[in-house]
Amino acid sequence: MRKPTLDSLARFLWALTLVTLPVTSFRFLPFMGAGTFVRPLALYPLGLLLPILLYQIWTRRIVRPWSGSLTILLAFTLTALLATAFGSLLAPLELRGQTYFDRALRAWVTLVIGFSFFLAAVWMNRGEDDLKFSLKWLLAGLVLHIVWGGIQAVGLQLGLRRELNEIQTLFSIRGLPRNRRIAGFAYEPSWLAGQLAALYLPWLFASLLAKVRLTKFKWLEPVLLIGALITLLLTYSRGGLFITAVAVLLTFIVAGADVRKDISAWYRAGFSRGGGKSKWGRIQAAGSRAAVSLILIGAVVGAGVFLADKGYISALWNSSAESLWDYVIDAYLGPRVAYVAAAWEAFQSHPLTGVGLGASGFRMYANMPDWALQGVPEIAQQLSPSAGLYPNPKNLYVRLLAEMGLPGFLLYVTFLFNLLAYALKGLRQAEPFWRFAGAAGFFSVIAIAAQGISQDSFAMPEMWINLGILAGLVSFGLESKKSITPSPTLKGTRLPQGEGQETQ
């Protein structure tokens, strides 16, 4: 029996972190506060993992732990400190029991949580064996999402909402939505869709483009991909669907040259008269291509019809509004646009310094646009004297502008471009492993950048995990003097299934 080591303990805790990522709003996190919705269960194993990693760095068991992206995050942190200090001088009045320092402390906690996920992902992924280990447990979490989401979809159709809610509230601070949208283990359907788009689908889609196997079974990756897409459809999340469509399209354009050539050659071969094929053989070949085309078209049309049946989706094109603001309200976009407009006013008042990390909400109610004060129930609920709600911009970029000014915003955008450069660097390599990592990284960066349009929390793990994995692989593998050479099995289209490498 092999004696346990710090390396094996770190891997065990990292596996627990990855497999528990689906639970985003864990009920039993008492230190997070009653008004905090982002409560990842993964914080428990992550909190045990980080001291071990820091000890390994201190004792030089992990070498070269620094990544270029960490330099940008360090500058971002210093900017956040300055913005917080400046914001305290503005002395905003208490809002519904929330003081400036309450909100600043809460914002810093979420920032530390996000950075912790990123650091752990960087230091736990320094080569292809590490990535293989991470993907195994990451996909295990996806299986949990798909299974529980499928149970929810069937149970809701059978009228078992009360029973499903009882199970959901065993671990989550919120039950299922009132409609028939599924949430999996996440807080709400849009959070589930965000996880699928930014955390799981990048690896599955990249495996198809780079022709790299993730599991021992040839059928498992396609099954997981189809299951993830069906689960995404069942969330009815417009943001999640939009993010996925954009990321898939751009990744296919940038990283799918080989696949496009293969598809084109396969189609042309089906209608070619050469090759010594008989007439019947040519008919069969052409028929198979036509059948595949019809199946793909049918799948896309079927998905569109399925989504269009939901009023929340069809409102995007069924509105009879006569003005832009009426359309925004009819399409259920009113609250988010109002939050963004109000936070934008906070940015304009202090464009270089911001109003302080976490403090944008103190200035939003006074700057709500006139059109949002009527006909938007959510805004009316927010403005009610009996409400205890604290407003958020609901847009990460506007939040950064409002709270940290232009310097904070530009540093975060630079961080994303730095990770995008890492992904493109991987795509330029000849080895299948690096093209796989580059494609997944490119998909992740696009998805996370798009996700920032509709969410503003730093504590969402899917915002950091894949970016950290990409940064770790490139910093420790591709850029290292002792660059890791892909194993022969990868050149044969499958990630190695042996034991992961020990840390140096």
C-alpha positions in Angstrom: 0.0 0.0 0.0 1.5 3.3 -1.0 2.1 5.8 1.8 0.0 9.0 1.5 2.0 12.1 0.5 1.3 15.8 0.3 1.0 15.4 -3.5 -1.6 12.7 -3.2 -3.5 14.7 -0.6 -3.4 17.8 -2.8 -4.8 15.8 -5.7 -7.6 14.3 -3.6 -8.6 17.8 -2.4 -8.4 19.1 -6.0 -10.6 16.3 -7.2 -13.2 17.1 -4.5 -13.0 20.8 -5.5 -13.8 20.0 -9.1 -16.5 17.4 -8.5 -18.4 19.8 -6.1 -18.3 22.8 -8.4 -22.0 22.2 -9.6 -23.3 23.2 -6.1 -23.1 27.0 -6.3 -25.3 28.0 -3.4 -24.5 25.5 -0.6 -26.8 26.0 2.4 -24.2 25.3 5.0 -21.7 28.1 4.6 -22.5 30.2 7.6 -19.7 32.7 7.2 -21.0 34.0 3.8 -23.9 36.0 5.2 -27.7 35.7 4.7 -27.7 37.9 1.6 -25.0 36.1 -0.3 -26.2 33.8 -3.1 -22.9 32.7 -4.5 -21.9 29.9 -2.0 -19.8 27.3 -3.8 -19.6 24.0 -1.9 -16.1 23.7 -3.5 -14.9 26.3 -1.0 -14.5 23.6 1.6 -12.0 21.4 -0.2 -10.4 24.5 -1.8 -9.8 26.0 1.7 -7.9 22.8 2.7 -6.0 22.6 -0.6 -4.5 26.1 -0.7 -2.4 25.8 2.5 -0.9 22.6 1.1 0.0 24.3 -2.2 1.5 27.3 -0.4 3.6 25.0 1.8 4.8 23.1 -1.3 5.8 26.4 -2.9 7.5 27.5 0.3 9.5 24.3 0.4 10.1 24.4 -3.4 8.2 21.3 -4.1 6.4 23.3 -6.7 8.8 25.2 -8.9 8.2 28.3 -10.9 4.7 29.0 -9.5 4.4 32.4 -11.1 2.4 33.0 -14.3 2.3 36.2 -16.4 -1.4 36.4 -15.8 -0.7 36.6 -12.0 1.2 39.8 -12.5 -1.8 41.4 -14.1 -4.0 40.1 -11.3 -1.6 41.5 -8.7 -1.8 44.9 -10.4 -5.6 44.5 -10.5 -5.6 43.8 -6.7 -3.5 46.9 -6.0 -5.9 49.0 -8.1 -8.9 47.5 -6.2 -7.1 48.5 -2.9 -6.7 52.1 -4.1 -10.3 52.3 -5.3 -11.5 51.0 -2.0 -9.5 53.5 -0.1 -10.7 56.4 -2.3 -14.3 55.2 -2.0 -14.1 55.4 1.8 -13.4 59.1 1.4 -16.7 59.6 -0.4 -18.6 58.5 2.7 -21.8 57.1 1.2 -24.8 57.0 3.4 -25.9 53.6 4.8 -28.4 51.8 2.5 -30.9 49.4 4.1 -28.5 48.4 6.9 -25.5 48.1 4.6 -22.5 50.4 5.2 -19.7 51.1 2.9 -17.3 48.9 4.7 -19.8 46.1 4.9 -20.1 46.1 1.1 -16.3 46.5 0.6 -15.6 43.6 2.9 -18.1 41.4 1.1 -16.6 42.4 -2.3 -13.1 41.6 -1.2 -14.2 38.2 0.1 -15.7 37.4 -3.3 -12.5 38.6 -5.0 -10.3 36.4 -2.8 -12.6 33.4 -3.4 -12.3 33.9 -7.2 -8.5 34.4 -7.1 -8.2 31.3 -4.9 -9.9 29.2 -7.6 -7.6 30.6 -10.2 -4.4 30.0 -8.2 -5.4 26.5 -7.4 -6.1 25.8 -11.0 -2.8 27.2 -12.1 -0.7 25.3 -9.6 -2.6 22.0 -10.0 -2.2 21.9 -13.8 1.4 21.9 -14.9 1.3 19.3 -17.6 -0.9 16.9 -19.5 -1.1 14.3 -16.7 -2.3 17.0 -14.4 -4.9 18.1 -17.0 -6.1 14.5 -17.5 -6.6 14.2 -13.8 -8.5 17.5 -13.6 -10.7 16.7 -16.6 -11.7 13.3 -15.2 -13.1 14.9 -12.0 -14.5 18.0 -13.9 -16.5 15.7 -16.1 -17.7 13.7 -13.1 -19.3 17.0 -11.9 -20.9 17.4 -15.3 -22.4 13.9 -15.1 -24.0 14.9 -11.7 -25.4 18.0 -13.3 -26.8 16.1 -16.3 -28.3 13.3 -14.1 -29.9 15.6 -11.6 -31.1 18.0 -14.3 -32.7 15.1 -16.2 -34.5 14.0 -13.0 -35.7 17.5 -12.5 -37.0 17.7 -16.1 -38.9 14.4 -15.9 -40.1 15.1 -12.3 -41.5 18.5 -13.3 -43.4 17.0 -16.2 -44.9 14.4 -13.7 -46.0 17.0 -11.2 -43.4 16.2 -8.6 -42.3 19.8 -7.9 -42.8 19.5 -4.1 -40.7 16.4 -3.8 -37.9 17.9 -6.0 -37.9 21.1 -4.0 -37.4 19.2 -0.8 -34.4 17.5 -2.3 -33.0 20.7 -3.8 -33.3 22.6 -0.5 -31.3 19.9 1.3 -28.1 21.5 -0.1 -29.2 24.7 -1.8 -30.5 28.0 -0.3 -33.1 28.0 -3.0 -35.6 25.5 -4.4 -36.5 25.1 -8.1 -37.8 27.9 -10.2 -41.5 28.3 -10.4 -41.6 27.5 -14.1 -40.4 24.3 -15.7 -36.8 25.4 -16.2 -34.2 23.2 -14.6 -31.4 24.4 -12.4 -29.4 21.2 -11.8 -27.3 21.7 -8.6 -27.0 25.5 -9.3 -28.8 28.4 -7.7 -30.9 29.1 -10.8 -31.2 28.0 -14.5 -29.0 30.8 -15.8 -26.2 29.8 -13.4 -26.4 26.2 -14.7 -26.2 27.5 -18.3 -23.2 29.6 -17.4 -21.4 26.6 -15.9 -22.1 24.5 -19.0 -20.9 27.2 -21.4 -17.8 28.4 -19.5 -16.7 25.3 -17.6 -17.7 22.0 -19.3 -18.5 22.6 -23.0 -15.1 24.1 -23.8 -13.3 20.7 -23.2 -15.9 18.6 -24.9 -16.0 20.8 -28.0 -12.2 21.1 -28.1 -11.8 17.3 -28.0 -13.8 17.1 -31.2 -11.8 19.8 -33.0 -8.4 18.4 -31.9 -9.4 14.8 -32.1 -8.3 14.1 -28.6 -9.9 11.5 -26.4 -10.9 12.5 -22.9 -12.0 9.1 -21.6 -11.5 5.4 -22.3 -14.7 5.0 -24.1 -15.3 6.3 -27.7 -19.0 6.9 -27.1 -18.7 8.8 -23.8 -17.5 12.2 -25.1 -20.4 12.5 -27.7 -22.9 11.3 -25.0 -21.6 13.9 -22.5 -21.7 16.6 -25.2 -25.2 15.8 -26.3 -26.3 15.6 -22.6 -24.8 18.9 -21.8 -26.5 20.6 -24.8 -29.9 19.1 -24.0 -29.4 20.3 -20.4 -28.5 23.7 -21.7 -31.7 23.8 -23.8 -33.8 22.8 -20.7 -32.5 25.8 -18.8 -34.2 28.1 -21.3 -31.4 30.6 -20.5 -31.1 33.2 -23.3 -27.7 34.3 -22.0 -26.4 30.8 -21.8 -27.6 29.9 -25.3 -26.1 33.1 -26.7 -22.8 32.6 -25.0 -22.5 29.0 -26.2 -23.5 29.8 -29.8 -20.9 32.7 -30.0 -18.1 30.6 -28.4 -18.8 27.5 -30.6 -18.9 29.6 -33.8 -15.7 31.6 -33.0 -13.8 28.5 -31.8 -14.8 26.5 -34.9 -13.6 29.4 -37.1 -10.3 29.9 -35.3 -9.5 26.3 -34.2 -11.5 24.1 -36.6 -9.5 24.3 -39.8 -8.6 20.6 -39.8 -12.1 19.5 -39.0 -13.5 21.8 -41.7 -11.1 20.2 -44.2 -12.1 16.7 -43.2 -15.9 17.6 -43.4 -15.4 19.2 -46.8 -13.4 16.2 -48.1 -16.0 13.8 -46.8 -18.8 15.6 -48.5 -17.0 15.9 -51.8 -16.1 12.3 -51.7 -19.8 11.4 -51.4 -20.7 13.1 -54.6 -17.5 12.2 -56.6 -17.8 9.9 -59.6 -14.3 8.7 -59.2 -12.8 6.0 -57.0 -14.1 3.1 -58.9 -17.5 3.1 -57.1 -20.5 1.5 -58.7 -23.6 3.4 -59.4 -25.3 2.0 -56.3 -22.2 2.8 -54.2 -22.4 6.4 -55.4 -26.1 6.6 -54.5 -25.4 5.2 -51.1 -22.5 7.7 -50.5 -24.6 10.7 -51.6 -27.6 9.5 -49.6 -25.5 9.2 -46.4 -24.3 12.8 -46.9 -27.8 14.0 -47.5 -29.1 12.1 -44.5 -26.5 13.7 -42.2 -27.3 17.1 -43.5 -31.0 16.6 -42.9 -30.4 15.3 -39.4 -28.3 18.4 -38.5 -30.8 20.8 -40.0 -33.6 19.0 -38.2 -31.7 19.2 -34.9 -31.2 22.9 -35.3 -34.8 23.6 -36.4 -36.1 21.3 -33.6 -34.1 23.1 -31.0 -35.4 26.4 -32.3 -39.0 25.3 -32.2 -38.5 23.9 -28.8 -37.1 27.2 -27.5 -39.6 29.4 -29.4 -42.4 27.7 -27.5 -41.2 29.4 -24.3 -42.6 32.9 -24.0 -39.5 34.0 -22.2 -37.6 33.2 -25.4 -40.1 34.3 -28.0 -40.5 37.7 -26.3 -37.3 38.7 -28.1 -39.1 38.8 -31.5 -42.8 38.9 -30.6 -42.8 42.3 -29.0 -45.2 45.0 -30.4 -43.3 47.8 -28.7 -43.1 51.2 -30.4 -40.0 52.4 -28.7 -36.6 50.9 -27.7 -37.4 51.1 -24.0 -40.8 49.5 -24.4 -39.1 46.7 -26.3 -36.5 46.3 -23.5 -39.4 45.9 -21.0 -41.4 43.5 -23.2 -38.3 41.3 -23.8 -37.7 41.0 -20.0 -34.5 43.0 -20.3 -35.8 46.0 -18.4 -34.2 45.4 -15.0 -30.8 44.5 -16.3 -30.6 47.5 -18.6 -31.8 49.7 -15.8 -29.1 48.4 -13.4 -26.5 49.0 -16.1 -27.7 52.5 -16.8 -27.7 53.4 -13.1 -24.2 52.0 -12.5 -22.9 53.8 -15.6 -23.9 57.1 -13.9 -21.7 56.1 -11.0 -18.8 55.6 -13.3 -19.3 58.9 -15.0 -19.1 60.7 -11.7 -15.6 59.1 -10.9 -14.2 57.7 -14.1 -10.6 57.4 -13.0 -11.0 56.1 -9.4 -14.4 54.5 -9.2 -16.5 54.7 -6.1 -14.9 51.7 -4.3 -15.1 48.0 -4.7 -18.6 46.8 -3.8 -20.0 50.3 -3.5 -21.7 50.9 -6.8 -25.1 50.0 -5.3 -25.1 53.0 -3.0 -25.4 55.3 -6.1 -27.7 53.2 -8.3 -31.2 54.0 -6.9 -30.7 57.8 -7.3 -29.7 57.2 -11.0 -32.4 54.8 -12.1 -33.6 55.9 -15.6 -37.1 57.4 -15.7 -38.5 54.7 -18.1 -37.6 52.0 -15.5 -39.6 53.6 -12.7 -42.9 52.5 -14.4 -43.7 49.2 -15.9 -40.7 47.2 -14.5 -42.0 45.3 -11.4 -38.5 44.2 -10.3 -37.4 47.9 -10.1 -40.5 48.8 -8.2 -39.8 46.0 -5.7 -36.2 47.3 -5.3 -37.4 50.8 -4.7 -40.1 49.8 -2.2 -39.3 51.1 1.4 -40.0 47.6 2.8 -37.5 46.0 0.5 -34.1 44.9 2.0 -32.4 44.5 -1.3 -29.1 45.9 -2.3 -28.7 46.6 -6.0 -26.0 45.3 -8.3 -25.0 46.3 -11.8 -25.6 42.8 -13.2 -22.8 43.5 -15.6 -19.1 42.8 -14.7 -17.7 45.4 -17.1 -19.9 48.2 -15.9 -19.3 47.2 -12.3 -15.6 47.4 -12.8 -16.0 50.8 -14.4 -18.2 52.1 -11.6 -16.2 50.6 -8.7 -12.6 50.7 -10.0 -12.7 53.2 -12.8 -10.9 52.9 -16.1 -7.7 51.4 -14.6 -9.5 48.4 -13.1 -11.6 47.8 -16.2 -8.5 48.0 -18.5 -6.6 45.6 -16.2 -9.3 43.0 -16.3 -9.6 43.3 -20.1 -5.8 42.9 -20.3 -6.1 39.8 -18.2 -8.6 38.3 -20.6 -6.4 39.2 -23.6 -3.4 37.7 -21.9 -5.3 34.4 -21.5 -6.5 34.6 -25.1 -2.9 35.0 -26.2 -2.1 31.8 -24.2 -4.8 30.0 -26.0 -3.7 31.1 -29.4 -0.1 30.1 -28.5 -1.4 26.6 -27.8 -3.3 26.5 -31.1 -0.1 27.3 -33.0 1.7 24.2 -31.7 1.9 21.0 -33.8 1.1 18.5 -31.0 -2.6 17.5 -30.6 -2.4 18.1 -26.8 -1.5 21.8 -27.2 -4.1 22.4 -29.9 -6.7 20.7 -27.7 -5.7 22.9 -24.7 -5.6 26.0 -27.0 -9.1 25.3 -28.4 -10.6 24.7 -25.0 -8.8 27.8 -23.7 -10.1 30.0 -26.6 -13.6 28.7 -26.1 -13.4 29.4 -22.3 -12.1 33.0 -22.7 -14.8 33.9 -25.2 -17.5 32.3 -23.0 -16.3 34.0 -19.9 -15.9 37.4 -21.6 -19.5 37.1 -22.9 -20.7 35.9 -19.5 -19.5 39.2 -18.0 -22.3 41.0 -19.8 -25.0 39.4 -17.6 -23.2 38.6 -14.3 -21.0 40.6 -12.0 -19.8 38.3 -9.2 -16.1 37.5 -8.8 -16.9 34.4 -6.7 -18.3 32.3 -9.5 -15.9 29.4 -9.9 -16.5 28.9 -13.6 -15.1 32.3 -14.2 -11.7 31.2 -13.0 -11.2 27.4 -13.2 -10.6 27.0 -17.0 -8.6 30.2 -17.2 -6.3 29.0 -14.4 -5.9 25.6 -16.0 -4.9 27.3 -19.3 -2.5 29.7 -17.5 -0.9 26.8 -15.6 -0.4 24.6 -18.7 1.2 27.4 -20.7 3.3 28.8 -17.9 4.6 25.6 -16.6 4.6 23.5 -19.8 4.8 25.5 -23.0 6.9 28.4 -21.7 9.1 26.4 -19.4 12.7 25.6 -20.4 11.9 22.0 -19.4 8.9 22.0 -21.7 6.8 18.9 -21.3 6.8 16.8 -24.5 3.4 15.2 -25.3 3.3 11.5 -24.9 2.9 9.1 -27.8 -0.6 8.2 -26.7 -1.7 11.8 -27.3 -0.5 11.7 -30.8 -2.7 8.7 -31.1 -5.7 10.9 -30.2 -6.3 10.0 -26.5 -5.2 11.6 -23.3 -3.1 9.2 -21.2 -4.9 7.2 -18.6 -2.0 6.4 -16.3 -1.1 7.9 -13.0 -0.6 11.7 -12.9 2.9 13.1 -12.6 4.2 14.0 -9.2 5.0 17.6 -8.5 8.7 18.5 -8.7 
